[in-house]
Amino acid sequence: MIHQFILAAPKPGMTAQEFQDYWVNVHAVNYAVKIPQIRKYLIDTRVESGTDQGQPRLPHQGIAEIWLANGEEQLASIQTDEFLLGARLDEPKWAAFWQTLVIDTTAHEVVPGDGPDIGGVKVTVLLKRRAGLALDDYRKQTLDGYATAVSGIPGLRRYLHAHTVDGAYVFGEASFDSVEQLWFDDVAAAEEALGSAYFAEIVQGARDEIADPKYVFSLTTKENWIIGPEAR
């Protein structure tokens, strides 16, 4: 199954709250939900947190997570009237489409939670492998030693690491090689965990071995399920 991440930013003149409200309460339910190939659909709305990484700061105020069965259904989804005459035409009303970032991935659940809808907050991290590290080696290491280090973060409730699909490299390098997601009880718990000595000494050290620090970006969000958490 394809696990797609779509990072979006507000159009000029729209506040983050207005953007998030429109996305969740108008665009999602009136347009995106009608695309028949979408199996699950989740909108992560950004919350302020001291854990967010990256310079410059990501402009995005939310992430759509979309699950599709395979590449054929993904292609079919963007050829439907529901997309072309509905969701696509609605996007300029609320999103700065030139800042939209789409990452298609294959996800690996490293630390299972109590279920796909566990509440709390989620830190989503975009990662690019360090120079000289082969993609296959990067993928292997993210699920071996690095995953072991991340799994020990205090207060971590669930951990997902998703690798960018092979198709993103057909014409060159992908913008990011993987997306990882870490769940915590609340913003305070996330800030405490990611500011801990364990994270600084163990996780950061393991990350530096595989990722280019110039291309590590993150944002903290709350989940808003539109379709799911069970697939339709």
Contacts in CASP RR format, 6 or more apart in sequence:
PFRMAT RR
TARGET T0000
AUTHOR 0000-0000-0000
METHOD contacts of the structure
MODEL  1
MIHQFILAAPKPGMTAQEFQDYWVNVHAVNYAVKIPQIRKYLIDTRVESG
TDQGQPRLPHQGIAEIWLANGEEQLASIQTDEFLLGARLDEPKWAAFWQT
LVIDTTAHEVVPGDGPDIGGVKVTVLLKRRAGLALDDYRKQTLDGYATAV
SGIPGLRRYLHAHTVDGAYVFGEASFDSVEQLWFDDVAAAEEALGSAYFA
EIVQGARDEIADPKYVFSLTTKENWIIGPEAR
1 39 0 8 1.000
1 67 0 8 1.000
1 68 0 8 1.000
1 69 0 8 1.000
1 70 0 8 1.000
1 106 0 8 1.000
1 107 0 8 1.000
2 67 0 8 1.000
2 68 0 8 1.000
2 69 0 8 1.000
2 70 0 8 1.000
2 71 0 8 1.000
2 74 0 8 1.000
2 104 0 8 1.000
2 105 0 8 1.000
2 106 0 8 1.000
2 165 0 8 1.000
3 65 0 8 1.000
3 66 0 8 1.000
3 67 0 8 1.000
3 104 0 8 1.000
3 105 0 8 1.000
3 106 0 8 1.000
3 107 0 8 1.000
3 162 0 8 1.000
4 64 0 8 1.000
4 65 0 8 1.000
4 66 0 8 1.000
4 67 0 8 1.000
4 68 0 8 1.000
4 74 0 8 1.000
4 102 0 8 1.000
4 103 0 8 1.000
4 104 0 8 1.000
4 105 0 8 1.000
5 63 0 8 1.000
5 64 0 8 1.000
5 65 0 8 1.000
5 101 0 8 1.000
5 102 0 8 1.000
5 103 0 8 1.000
5 105 0 8 1.000
5 124 0 8 1.000
5 162 0 8 1.000
5 179 0 8 1.000
6 63 0 8 1.000
6 64 0 8 1.000
6 65 0 8 1.000
6 66 0 8 1.000
6 100 0 8 1.000
6 101 0 8 1.000
6 102 0 8 1.000
7 58 0 8 1.000
7 60 0 8 1.000
7 62 0 8 1.000
7 63 0 8 1.000
7 100 0 8 1.000
7 101 0 8 1.000
7 102 0 8 1.000
7 103 0 8 1.000
8 19 0 8 1.000
8 23 0 8 1.000
8 60 0 8 1.000
8 61 0 8 1.000
8 62 0 8 1.000
8 63 0 8 1.000
8 64 0 8 1.000
8 95 0 8 1.000
8 96 0 8 1.000
8 99 0 8 1.000
8 100 0 8 1.000
9 19 0 8 1.000
9 59 0 8 1.000
9 60 0 8 1.000
9 61 0 8 1.000
9 95 0 8 1.000
9 96 0 8 1.000
9 99 0 8 1.000
9 100 0 8 1.000
10 16 0 8 1.000
10 18 0 8 1.000
10 19 0 8 1.000
10 61 0 8 1.000
10 94 0 8 1.000
10 95 0 8 1.000
10 96 0 8 1.000
11 19 0 8 1.000
11 92 0 8 1.000
11 93 0 8 1.000
11 94 0 8 1.000
11 95 0 8 1.000
11 96 0 8 1.000
12 96 0 8 1.000
14 22 0 8 1.000
14 94 0 8 1.000
16 46 0 8 1.000
16 61 0 8 1.000
18 94 0 8 1.000
19 61 0 8 1.000
19 94 0 8 1.000
19 95 0 8 1.000
20 45 0 8 1.000
20 46 0 8 1.000
20 61 0 8 1.000
20 62 0 8 1.000
22 93 0 8 1.000
22 94 0 8 1.000
23 43 0 8 1.000
23 45 0 8 1.000
23 62 0 8 1.000
23 64 0 8 1.000
23 94 0 8 1.000
23 95 0 8 1.000
24 43 0 8 1.000
24 45 0 8 1.000
24 224 0 8 1.000
24 226 0 8 1.000
26 90 0 8 1.000
26 94 0 8 1.000
27 87 0 8 1.000
27 90 0 8 1.000
27 91 0 8 1.000
27 93 0 8 1.000
27 94 0 8 1.000
28 41 0 8 1.000
28 43 0 8 1.000
28 224 0 8 1.000
28 226 0 8 1.000
29 226 0 8 1.000
30 90 0 8 1.000
31 82 0 8 1.000
31 86 0 8 1.000
31 87 0 8 1.000
31 90 0 8 1.000
32 38 0 8 1.000
32 41 0 8 1.000
32 64 0 8 1.000
32 87 0 8 1.000
32 226 0 8 1.000
33 41 0 8 1.000
33 226 0 8 1.000
33 227 0 8 1.000
34 82 0 8 1.000
34 86 0 8 1.000
34 87 0 8 1.000
35 77 0 8 1.000
35 80 0 8 1.000
35 82 0 8 1.000
35 83 0 8 1.000
35 87 0 8 1.000
36 77 0 8 1.000
36 80 0 8 1.000
36 82 0 8 1.000
37 68 0 8 1.000
37 69 0 8 1.000
37 73 0 8 1.000
37 74 0 8 1.000
37 76 0 8 1.000
37 77 0 8 1.000
37 80 0 8 1.000
38 66 0 8 1.000
38 67 0 8 1.000
38 68 0 8 1.000
38 77 0 8 1.000
38 227 0 8 1.000
39 67 0 8 1.000
39 68 0 8 1.000
39 69 0 8 1.000
39 227 0 8 1.000
39 231 0 8 1.000
39 232 0 8 1.000
40 65 0 8 1.000
40 66 0 8 1.000
40 67 0 8 1.000
40 227 0 8 1.000
40 228 0 8 1.000
40 229 0 8 1.000
40 230 0 8 1.000
40 231 0 8 1.000
40 232 0 8 1.000
41 64 0 8 1.000
41 65 0 8 1.000
41 66 0 8 1.000
41 67 0 8 1.000
41 225 0 8 1.000
41 226 0 8 1.000
41 227 0 8 1.000
41 228 0 8 1.000
42 64 0 8 1.000
42 65 0 8 1.000
42 66 0 8 1.000
42 223 0 8 1.000
42 224 0 8 1.000
42 225 0 8 1.000
42 226 0 8 1.000
42 227 0 8 1.000
42 228 0 8 1.000
42 229 0 8 1.000
43 62 0 8 1.000
43 63 0 8 1.000
43 64 0 8 1.000
43 65 0 8 1.000
43 223 0 8 1.000
43 224 0 8 1.000
43 226 0 8 1.000
44 62 0 8 1.000
44 63 0 8 1.000
44 64 0 8 1.000
44 65 0 8 1.000
44 122 0 8 1.000
44 124 0 8 1.000
44 221 0 8 1.000
44 222 0 8 1.000
44 223 0 8 1.000
44 224 0 8 1.000
45 61 0 8 1.000
45 62 0 8 1.000
45 221 0 8 1.000
45 222 0 8 1.000
45 224 0 8 1.000
46 60 0 8 1.000
46 61 0 8 1.000
46 62 0 8 1.000
46 219 0 8 1.000
46 220 0 8 1.000
46 221 0 8 1.000
47 121 0 8 1.000
47 187 0 8 1.000
47 220 0 8 1.000
47 221 0 8 1.000
47 222 0 8 1.000
48 187 0 8 1.000
48 220 0 8 1.000
49 121 0 8 1.000
49 123 0 8 1.000
49 187 0 8 1.000
49 190 0 8 1.000
49 191 0 8 1.000
49 220 0 8 1.000
50 191 0 8 1.000
50 220 0 8 1.000
51 123 0 8 1.000
51 187 0 8 1.000
51 190 0 8 1.000
51 191 0 8 1.000
51 194 0 8 1.000
51 195 0 8 1.000
51 218 0 8 1.000
51 220 0 8 1.000
52 58 0 8 1.000
52 218 0 8 1.000
52 219 0 8 1.000
52 220 0 8 1.000
53 125 0 8 1.000
53 216 0 8 1.000
53 217 0 8 1.000
53 218 0 8 1.000
54 216 0 8 1.000
54 217 0 8 1.000
54 218 0 8 1.000
58 217 0 8 1.000
58 218 0 8 1.000
58 219 0 8 1.000
59 96 0 8 1.000
59 99 0 8 1.000
60 99 0 8 1.000
60 101 0 8 1.000
60 219 0 8 1.000
62 219 0 8 1.000
62 221 0 8 1.000
63 124 0 8 1.000
63 219 0 8 1.000
63 221 0 8 1.000
67 231 0 8 1.000
68 74 0 8 1.000
68 77 0 8 1.000
74 104 0 8 1.000
77 83 0 8 1.000
78 84 0 8 1.000
91 97 0 8 1.000
101 175 0 8 1.000
103 126 0 8 1.000
103 164 0 8 1.000
103 168 0 8 1.000
103 174 0 8 1.000
103 175 0 8 1.000
103 176 0 8 1.000
103 179 0 8 1.000
104 164 0 8 1.000
104 165 0 8 1.000
104 167 0 8 1.000
104 168 0 8 1.000
105 162 0 8 1.000
105 163 0 8 1.000
105 164 0 8 1.000
105 165 0 8 1.000
105 178 0 8 1.000
105 179 0 8 1.000
106 162 0 8 1.000
106 163 0 8 1.000
106 165 0 8 1.000
107 160 0 8 1.000
107 161 0 8 1.000
107 162 0 8 1.000
108 143 0 8 1.000
108 160 0 8 1.000
108 161 0 8 1.000
108 162 0 8 1.000
108 163 0 8 1.000
109 158 0 8 1.000
109 159 0 8 1.000
109 160 0 8 1.000
110 143 0 8 1.000
110 147 0 8 1.000
110 150 0 8 1.000
110 151 0 8 1.000
110 159 0 8 1.000
110 160 0 8 1.000
110 161 0 8 1.000
111 151 0 8 1.000
111 156 0 8 1.000
111 157 0 8 1.000
111 158 0 8 1.000
111 159 0 8 1.000
112 158 0 8 1.000
113 157 0 8 1.000
113 158 0 8 1.000
113 183 0 8 1.000
114 157 0 8 1.000
115 158 0 8 1.000
115 229 0 8 1.000
116 228 0 8 1.000
116 229 0 8 1.000
117 223 0 8 1.000
117 225 0 8 1.000
117 228 0 8 1.000
117 229 0 8 1.000
118 157 0 8 1.000
118 158 0 8 1.000
118 183 0 8 1.000
119 183 0 8 1.000
119 222 0 8 1.000
119 223 0 8 1.000
120 157 0 8 1.000
120 183 0 8 1.000
120 184 0 8 1.000
120 185 0 8 1.000
120 186 0 8 1.000
120 222 0 8 1.000
120 223 0 8 1.000
121 183 0 8 1.000
121 184 0 8 1.000
121 185 0 8 1.000
121 186 0 8 1.000
121 187 0 8 1.000
121 189 0 8 1.000
121 190 0 8 1.000
121 220 0 8 1.000
121 221 0 8 1.000
121 222 0 8 1.000
122 181 0 8 1.000
122 182 0 8 1.000
122 183 0 8 1.000
122 184 0 8 1.000
122 220 0 8 1.000
122 221 0 8 1.000
122 222 0 8 1.000
122 223 0 8 1.000
123 181 0 8 1.000
123 182 0 8 1.000
123 183 0 8 1.000
123 184 0 8 1.000
123 190 0 8 1.000
123 194 0 8 1.000
123 218 0 8 1.000
123 219 0 8 1.000
123 220 0 8 1.000
123 221 0 8 1.000
124 179 0 8 1.000
124 180 0 8 1.000
124 181 0 8 1.000
124 218 0 8 1.000
124 219 0 8 1.000
124 220 0 8 1.000
124 221 0 8 1.000
125 179 0 8 1.000
125 180 0 8 1.000
125 181 0 8 1.000
125 182 0 8 1.000
125 216 0 8 1.000
125 217 0 8 1.000
125 218 0 8 1.000
126 176 0 8 1.000
126 178 0 8 1.000
126 179 0 8 1.000
126 215 0 8 1.000
126 216 0 8 1.000
126 217 0 8 1.000
126 218 0 8 1.000
127 142 0 8 1.000
127 176 0 8 1.000
127 177 0 8 1.000
127 178 0 8 1.000
127 179 0 8 1.000
127 180 0 8 1.000
127 207 0 8 1.000
127 210 0 8 1.000
127 211 0 8 1.000
127 215 0 8 1.000
127 216 0 8 1.000
128 175 0 8 1.000
128 176 0 8 1.000
128 177 0 8 1.000
128 211 0 8 1.000
128 212 0 8 1.000
128 215 0 8 1.000
128 216 0 8 1.000
129 135 0 8 1.000
129 138 0 8 1.000
129 177 0 8 1.000
129 210 0 8 1.000
129 211 0 8 1.000
129 212 0 8 1.000
130 208 0 8 1.000
130 209 0 8 1.000
130 210 0 8 1.000
130 211 0 8 1.000
130 212 0 8 1.000
131 212 0 8 1.000
133 210 0 8 1.000
135 169 0 8 1.000
135 177 0 8 1.000
138 177 0 8 1.000
138 178 0 8 1.000
138 210 0 8 1.000
139 163 0 8 1.000
139 177 0 8 1.000
139 178 0 8 1.000
141 209 0 8 1.000
141 210 0 8 1.000
142 161 0 8 1.000
142 163 0 8 1.000
142 178 0 8 1.000
142 180 0 8 1.000
142 210 0 8 1.000
143 161 0 8 1.000
145 206 0 8 1.000
146 206 0 8 1.000
146 207 0 8 1.000
146 209 0 8 1.000
146 210 0 8 1.000
147 159 0 8 1.000
147 161 0 8 1.000
149 202 0 8 1.000
149 203 0 8 1.000
149 205 0 8 1.000
149 206 0 8 1.000
149 207 0 8 1.000
150 156 0 8 1.000
150 159 0 8 1.000
150 161 0 8 1.000
150 180 0 8 1.000
150 182 0 8 1.000
150 203 0 8 1.000
150 206 0 8 1.000
151 159 0 8 1.000
152 198 0 8 1.000
152 202 0 8 1.000
153 182 0 8 1.000
153 193 0 8 1.000
153 194 0 8 1.000
153 196 0 8 1.000
153 198 0 8 1.000
153 199 0 8 1.000
153 203 0 8 1.000
154 192 0 8 1.000
154 193 0 8 1.000
154 196 0 8 1.000
154 198 0 8 1.000
155 184 0 8 1.000
155 185 0 8 1.000
155 189 0 8 1.000
155 193 0 8 1.000
156 182 0 8 1.000
156 183 0 8 1.000
156 184 0 8 1.000
156 193 0 8 1.000
157 183 0 8 1.000
157 184 0 8 1.000
157 185 0 8 1.000
158 181 0 8 1.000
158 182 0 8 1.000
158 183 0 8 1.000
159 180 0 8 1.000
159 181 0 8 1.000
159 182 0 8 1.000
159 183 0 8 1.000
160 180 0 8 1.000
160 181 0 8 1.000
161 178 0 8 1.000
161 179 0 8 1.000
161 180 0 8 1.000
161 181 0 8 1.000
162 178 0 8 1.000
162 179 0 8 1.000
162 180 0 8 1.000
162 181 0 8 1.000
163 177 0 8 1.000
163 178 0 8 1.000
164 174 0 8 1.000
164 176 0 8 1.000
164 177 0 8 1.000
164 178 0 8 1.000
164 179 0 8 1.000
168 174 0 8 1.000
176 215 0 8 1.000
182 190 0 8 1.000
184 190 0 8 1.000
184 193 0 8 1.000
187 220 0 8 1.000
190 220 0 8 1.000
193 199 0 8 1.000
207 216 0 8 1.000
END
